[in-house]
């Protein structure tokens, strides 16, 4: 049997498709936030240096909230920072860690 009102049925389909398309993004956004929170909880707890805490927070943010624009080198760099910055208490030690992570992430990019 043909529908008398084909436009409302088409509009209904569009609305349903839009709702289905939006549903995974909401779940993904929740995972991004959960992963960001987990990153913070795993890395900041033993760090007393305010500058180190801020760098860790920024790396967690880039990896788990603003990941879409990161290159593989950027991902490697931020993972290196998260692996080696926690526990660094001296401002003097921050620079060498950042420089080593930068060199390591650049070098590792050639082997991917």
C-alpha positions as CSV (number, residue, x, y, z in Angstrom):
1,X,0.0,0.0,0.0
2,X,1.4,3.4,-1.0
3,X,1.8,6.1,1.6
4,X,-0.3,9.2,1.1
5,X,2.3,11.4,2.6
6,X,5.7,10.4,1.3
7,X,7.5,13.5,2.6
8,X,6.9,12.9,6.3
9,X,8.1,9.3,5.9
10,X,11.3,10.6,4.3
11,X,11.7,13.2,7.0
12,X,11.3,10.5,9.6
13,X,14.0,8.4,8.0
14,X,16.4,11.4,8.0
15,X,15.7,12.1,11.6
16,X,16.3,8.4,12.6
17,X,19.5,8.2,10.6
18,X,20.7,11.4,12.2
19,X,20.0,10.1,15.6
20,X,21.8,6.8,14.9
21,X,24.8,8.7,13.5
22,X,24.9,10.9,16.6
23,X,24.7,8.1,19.1
24,X,28.2,6.6,18.6
25,X,29.8,10.1,18.8
26,X,28.3,10.6,22.3
27,X,29.7,7.2,23.4
28,X,33.1,8.1,21.9
29,X,33.1,11.4,23.6
30,X,32.5,9.7,26.9
31,X,35.4,7.3,26.2
32,X,37.6,10.3,25.4
33,X,36.8,11.8,28.7
34,X,37.2,8.6,30.6
35,X,40.6,7.9,28.9
36,X,41.7,11.5,29.7
37,X,40.7,11.1,33.4
38,X,42.5,7.7,33.6
39,X,45.6,9.3,32.0
40,X,45.6,12.1,34.7
41,X,45.0,9.6,37.5
42,X,47.8,7.3,36.4
43,X,50.5,10.0,35.9
44,X,50.0,13.0,38.2
45,X,49.7,11.3,41.6
46,X,53.4,11.2,42.5
47,X,54.3,14.6,40.9
48,X,54.8,17.7,43.0
49,X,56.3,20.0,40.5
50,X,53.6,22.4,39.1
51,X,55.3,22.7,35.7
52,X,55.5,18.9,35.3
53,X,51.8,18.5,36.3
54,X,50.9,21.1,33.6
55,X,52.9,19.3,30.9
56,X,51.4,16.0,31.9
57,X,47.9,17.5,31.7
58,X,48.6,18.9,28.3
59,X,49.9,15.6,27.0
60,X,46.8,13.8,28.3
61,X,44.6,16.4,26.7
62,X,46.3,16.1,23.4
63,X,46.3,12.3,23.4
64,X,42.8,11.8,24.6
65,X,40.8,14.9,23.8
66,X,42.5,16.5,20.8
67,X,44.0,13.5,19.2
68,X,42.5,13.9,15.7
69,X,45.2,16.4,14.5
70,X,48.2,14.5,16.0
71,X,50.8,13.0,13.7
72,X,52.5,9.7,14.7
73,X,55.5,11.7,15.8
74,X,53.3,13.9,18.1
75,X,51.7,10.8,19.6
76,X,55.1,9.2,20.2
77,X,56.3,12.5,21.8
78,X,53.4,12.8,24.2
79,X,53.5,9.1,25.2
80,X,57.2,9.5,25.9
81,X,56.5,12.5,28.1
82,X,53.8,10.6,30.0
83,X,56.2,7.7,30.5
84,X,59.2,9.8,31.8
85,X,57.9,13.1,33.3
86,X,55.9,11.6,36.3
87,X,58.1,11.9,39.4
88,X,60.4,14.6,37.9
89,X,60.6,17.2,40.7
90,X,63.3,19.6,39.5
91,X,62.6,22.2,36.9
92,X,66.2,21.6,35.6
93,X,65.3,18.0,34.7
94,X,62.2,19.0,32.6
95,X,64.2,20.3,29.6
96,X,66.4,17.2,29.2
97,X,63.4,14.9,29.4
98,X,61.5,17.0,26.8
99,X,64.5,17.1,24.5
100,X,65.1,13.4,24.8
101,X,61.4,12.6,24.1
102,X,61.5,14.9,21.1
103,X,64.6,13.2,19.7
104,X,63.3,9.7,20.4
105,X,59.9,10.4,18.8
106,X,61.5,11.9,15.7
107,X,63.9,9.0,15.4
108,X,61.1,6.4,15.9
109,X,59.1,8.0,13.2
110,X,61.6,6.7,10.6
111,X,61.0,3.1,11.6
112,X,57.2,3.0,11.4
